[in-house]
Amino acid sequence: MICCKSKSKLAKAVKMHRNFHFKTGLLLDQGVRLLGLHKCILTKPLYKAAKVAGYTNVALSSIALVLLED
């Protein structure tokens, strides 16, 4: 696994931000699925929008890390 340069504080911050959103997103997704909110007519659109936003945030953070490491 490629690690960020120890001198780059921005890279560390982006990596911590990405990991935070990834872990909290997984926990929230499991909670929603346990409660069955992802199947409810009223909450299904919100669930999908939040999931897409979370994946987008993680993807953009990963791209930023690749650019910062070069």
N, C-alpha and C positions, 0 to 999 in steps of 0.2 A: 504494500500500500504506500502510495506516495504521500509524504507528510509535508505540511506547509513549512516554509522557511521560518526559523525561530525569530527572525528580525521583523517580520511583517505582522504588525498588530492588527491591521485590517483583515488579513487572511484568517487570523485566529478568530476575530469577531464574526466574520462571515461563516466560518465553519461551525462555531458555537450556535449561531442563529439557525443554520440549516439543521443541525442535529436536534435543536429544541423543537422546531416545527415538525420534524419527522417523527420524533418520539411522542409528542403530544397529539399529533394527528392520528397516530396508530392507536393510542389509548382512547381518544374520543370516538374513533371509528368502532372500536370494540364495544364501548359503552352504548353507542347508538344501536348497534346491531343486537346487543343483548336485550335492550328495551323494545326493540322492534319498530323504532321510529323511522327507519329507512323504508318501511313498507306503507306507512300512513300517508294518506292522500295529501294532507295539509303540510307535512314536513318533508316529503320526498323531494320537492324541488330545492328546498333549502339545503338538504343533505347533499344533493348532487353538486350544487354551487359551491358549498364549503369544501367538498372533497376536491373539486377541480382547482379551486383557489389554493388549497394546501399543496397539491402536487405541483402546481405552477411555481409556487414559492420555493419549494425544495429544488426544482429543476433550475430555476434562475440562480439560486445560491450555488448550486453545483457548477454552473457555467462560470459564475464570477470567481469561484475558487480556481478553476482551471486557468482562467486569464491572469489571476494574481500570482499563480505559481510560476508562470513563464518569465 
